[in-house]
């Protein structure tokens, strides 16, 4: 039936489409009117056609994605209770953050020994003795997990190593030889987006960050098998560009793996950005995170963790966590976002952006490698400078209204009061301390405007907060 239908129509070439558009423009310049330039240096055309599409690349089919829940392992008993609760409520994988090397924390993993739910364990410290104890425990349970020990991220985000470069990298190398984490590494690239980096910078810095570890493994003749990669998806950039970003990164990792004569099983762990979250008109955050999660899924993320709408100003609470988890469950169980593998394959627009992002990111990556690598350029301050420049341009757009945050710099409700509703300090915290390098700092775009509005609230204390 469909073949007969399409036979009724003649195909139209890209040239014919463009000629028709130019006629309809009635003398207006095609490029100035319909071609949009982006900060990434990519021009978006008004249409994409098979005639102009000569790309021939394929990516591995993404497995069904996991609804992921992030839990901070502070109080062991409470976290055990929370873990069992969120699994019962629909979580399909757990992201456990271990803040310190306390043997009491191992009781959490002992208590959940029969749990079949996939685990990603992120550690915020370097302690090989703890890593070995955790590995022994997981071996007894016959579990293999994704293990997140990332000293380069520690350097970039804090300005210092956990201990020092040699000890941190020695621990990294030994960790990749432990049975439960065998030949696996984790790269946390969330920092580069949350600090304001362009998509091409996020891709290039993430790849260069990974390359530092691959060089260490190559020197040790340790064969890499898998990588877990943490990415941020931002609605503020561009819905389709964020889809293409993850696809572009898979292409880049495949290319890098070939240079090391190895194959890599890449697991992408994605979550929405904090950078565009607002404390005023905070329900808008739910809309932002919904489209961001959609981009992550369509781009091929394997694990998707959502952020609560009140993440930046409220302590963890049952309502916020339930809403964020249900957003993912609706996408999966009611919107059927798990029924088609690689649903954007063959989309000329997205595939075109994918290639362009990959090419531009690769160019930045090559410049970094020519400059003695990612760590060296962190110490020279070049990475920080580039991100800061991009962040300042984006911040300026918020001020002029070219970057819209609905409810904050457009369609704002000036009767909305928040000064009495802040359980957490929502702004960038800076401590005066000695660091080896200038740290890359995460900062939300809304902060300057929010600070002004909070000051106005202090000047008018009689105003009552909105219900």
HELIX and SHEET records of a PDB file:
HELIX    1   1 UNK A    2  UNK A    7  1                                   6    
HELIX    2   2 UNK A   14  UNK A   24  1                                  11    
HELIX    3   3 UNK A   30  UNK A   34  1                                   5    
HELIX    4   4 UNK A   50  UNK A   52  5                                   3    
HELIX    5   5 UNK A   76  UNK A   88  1                                  13    
HELIX    6   6 UNK A  103  UNK A  105  5                                   3    
HELIX    7   7 UNK A  106  UNK A  111  1                                   6    
HELIX    8   8 UNK A  128  UNK A  140  1                                  13    
HELIX    9   9 UNK A  151  UNK A  158  1                                   8    
HELIX   10  10 UNK A  165  UNK A  175  1                                  11    
HELIX   11  11 UNK A  179  UNK A  181  5                                   3    
HELIX   12  12 UNK A  190  UNK A  194  1                                   5    
HELIX   13  13 UNK A  199  UNK A  220  1                                  22    
HELIX   14  14 UNK A  239  UNK A  259  1                                  21    
HELIX   15  15 UNK A  284  UNK A  299  1                                  16    
HELIX   16  16 UNK A  318  UNK A  329  1                                  12    
HELIX   17  17 UNK A  330  UNK A  334  3                                   5    
HELIX   18  18 UNK A  348  UNK A  370  1                                  23    
HELIX   19  19 UNK A  374  UNK A  380  1                                   7    
HELIX   20  20 UNK A  382  UNK A  400  1                                  19    
HELIX   21  21 UNK A  447  UNK A  459  1                                  13    
SHEET    1   A 2 UNK A  36  UNK A  37  0                                        
SHEET    2   A 2 UNK A  43  UNK A  44 -1                                        
SHEET    1   B 8 UNK A 146  UNK A 148  0                                        
SHEET    2   B 8 UNK A 118  UNK A 123  1                                        
SHEET    3   B 8 UNK A  93  UNK A  98  1                                        
SHEET    4   B 8 UNK A  66  UNK A  73  1                                        
SHEET    5   B 8 UNK A 303  UNK A 305  1                                        
SHEET    6   B 8 UNK A 265  UNK A 272  1                                        
SHEET    7   B 8 UNK A 226  UNK A 233  1                                        
SHEET    8   B 8 UNK A 184  UNK A 188  1                                        
END                                                                             
